[in-house]
Amino acid sequence: MLQPKEMALIAAKALDAKKGKDIRVLEIDKITTLADYFVICTGGSNTQINALCDEVEKELTAAGEEPLHREGYRGGTWVLLDYGCIAVHVFNAEAREFYSLEHVWADGKEVDLTGVLTAD
């Protein structure tokens, strides 16, 4: 069983591999019981959002972790993958701006992804 941070970093790498934009990982375990980490990403289209989520599921399944729940897949504006200790949020640009999770969870600590993500 992986540690929550390891899971979050695997998810971030998977999103990066499918060209997800503005990938952020927030450590929120000290401020909520919802999850230990939020992984947040923007996709350019409904098709890309679904591909991003599929890649996260593929990589975490390969590491032995299955999602507890998947929400929003058909809508394509915001998909949530719930792994219990991490929640992966993949938005289109408009939904990400509207929900502004980074602002709502500003008390969380942003994880440094240097060396995890490829340079743009």
Secondary structure as UniProt FT lines:
FT   HELIX           4..17
FT   TURN            18..19
FT   STRAND          21..27
FT   TURN            29..31
FT   STRAND          37..42
FT   HELIX           46..62
FT   TURN            63..64
FT   STRAND          69..71
FT   TURN            73..75
FT   STRAND          78..82
FT   STRAND          86..91
FT   HELIX           93..99
FT   HELIX           101..104
FT   TURN            105..107
FT   STRAND          109..110
FT   TURN            114..116
//
